[in-house]
Amino acid sequence: MSDATRSGRPIDISHFSNIDASQDPGQFIAFLEQVEQLGWLEAVREESFARLALAPGQRMVEIGCGPGTAVGLLRQRGIEAVGVDASRNMVEHARRKVPGAEFRHAAAAALPFPDGSQDGYRAERVFEHLHEPAKALSEARRVLRPGGRIALLDLDYELWTVDADNVELTQALKLAMAGTVANPWIGRRFYGLLHDAGFHDVRISVLTHVLTSYEEAQPLLSAALQAGLSSGAVADGVADAWLLEQRERSERGRLCVILPMFLASAVA
Ligand SMILES: C[S@@+](CC[C@H](N)C(=O)[O-])C[C@H]1O[C@@H](n2cnc3c(N)ncnc32)[C@H](O)[C@@H]1O
């Protein structure tokens, strides 16, 4: 494999369920920081903040906070955001990156907060990696006060698209990638899961982002490629050629990756 992320190697996203058990947790931190730099998440993230409808001084938890960027942004707006992540490495990184903010090491299904203590709950690109999303939502409902709001943001792994010459290979890579995450269909499942957990005013929006440069699309394309290689769905040489084609498309202004991000919000 010739392509690599800036962190050195292509990423196996299946490890986002348990980063600390991977051989190189730093690689996942670098990957998330790289995605932050690309800027295409900003608009969907802002929309998810708006759905929480929080005023300065109100309390919220950011679950699976990763490097803590969203916690920092929310705190700049006067919101008492606390970051929670199941990875100790990620929590340590977030504490260094956002000094003065509170970060806790905990799992989404067992939060260290009293009942009804939170005005808001947000999780971005986290539920796709949870093995027990219903348990996490029941815990979300427990920590939210009545009337508190939840906002969840995830990709549906079957619905993103990329234009490519080889349709069969592209489909095989997408399928392999969907197979690496715990909940590839989480986007469409939010509606039912939120109702089952007792939330009301459940709202689902699909916020679509179109990536047209190789730099923007590379983390996703590399992850798809890695999934294809790890699962044995594609051979090395074929995979390299697929990525090379995408780079060439970008140079010719012909790269087109469409990402439907599912934003779910509801009231406790
Ligand atoms: C793809 S990253 C997204 C990070 C961050 N939300 C962002 O937008 O950059 C997923 C994060 O969820 C965390 N995570 C995975 N399983 C978790 C769980 N059960 N409870 C809490 N955090 C979890 C991972 O450690 C990782 O930091």
The ligand as a MOL file (V3000), in Angstrom:
LIG
                    3D

  0  0  0     0  0            999 V3000
M  V30 BEGIN CTAB
M  V30 COUNTS 27 29 0 0 0
M  V30 BEGIN ATOM
M  V30 1 C -14.4860 8.7920 15.3450 0
M  V30 2 S -14.0520 9.3780 16.9290 0 CHG=1
M  V30 3 C -14.9370 10.9280 16.9970 0
M  V30 4 C -14.3500 11.8490 18.0320 0
M  V30 5 C -15.0230 13.2170 18.1670 0
M  V30 6 N -16.4310 13.1070 18.4830 0
M  V30 7 C -14.8270 14.0820 16.9690 0
M  V30 8 O -15.8320 14.5260 16.4110 0
M  V30 9 O -13.6760 14.3110 16.5920 0 CHG=-1
M  V30 10 C -14.9500 8.3440 18.0570 0
M  V30 11 C -14.6180 8.6120 19.5240 0
M  V30 12 O -15.5330 7.8830 20.3500 0
M  V30 13 C -14.8180 7.2870 21.4140 0
M  V30 14 N -15.5780 6.1230 21.8710 0
M  V30 15 C -15.6900 4.9120 21.2560 0
M  V30 16 N -16.4730 4.1020 21.9810 0
M  V30 17 C -16.8870 4.8140 23.0610 0
M  V30 18 C -17.7330 4.5220 24.1750 0
M  V30 19 N -18.3050 3.3330 24.3190 0
M  V30 20 N -17.9410 5.4910 25.0970 0
M  V30 21 C -17.3630 6.7230 24.9510 0
M  V30 22 N -16.5420 7.0410 23.9270 0
M  V30 23 C -16.3180 6.1110 22.9920 0
M  V30 24 C -13.4760 6.9440 20.8190 0
M  V30 25 O -12.4960 6.7300 21.8040 0
M  V30 26 C -13.2120 8.1570 19.9300 0
M  V30 27 O -12.5600 9.1860 20.6140 0
M  V30 END ATOM
M  V30 BEGIN BOND
M  V30 1 1 1 2
M  V30 2 1 2 3
M  V30 3 1 2 10
M  V30 4 1 3 4
M  V30 5 1 4 5
M  V30 6 1 5 6
M  V30 7 1 5 7
M  V30 8 2 7 8
M  V30 9 1 7 9
M  V30 10 1 10 11
M  V30 11 1 11 12
M  V30 12 1 11 26
M  V30 13 1 12 13
M  V30 14 1 13 14
M  V30 15 1 13 24
M  V30 16 1 14 15
M  V30 17 1 14 23
M  V30 18 2 15 16
M  V30 19 1 16 17
M  V30 20 1 17 18
M  V30 21 2 17 23
M  V30 22 1 18 19
M  V30 23 2 18 20
M  V30 24 1 20 21
M  V30 25 2 21 22
M  V30 26 1 22 23
M  V30 27 1 24 25
M  V30 28 1 24 26
M  V30 29 1 26 27
M  V30 END BOND
M  V30 END CTAB
M  END
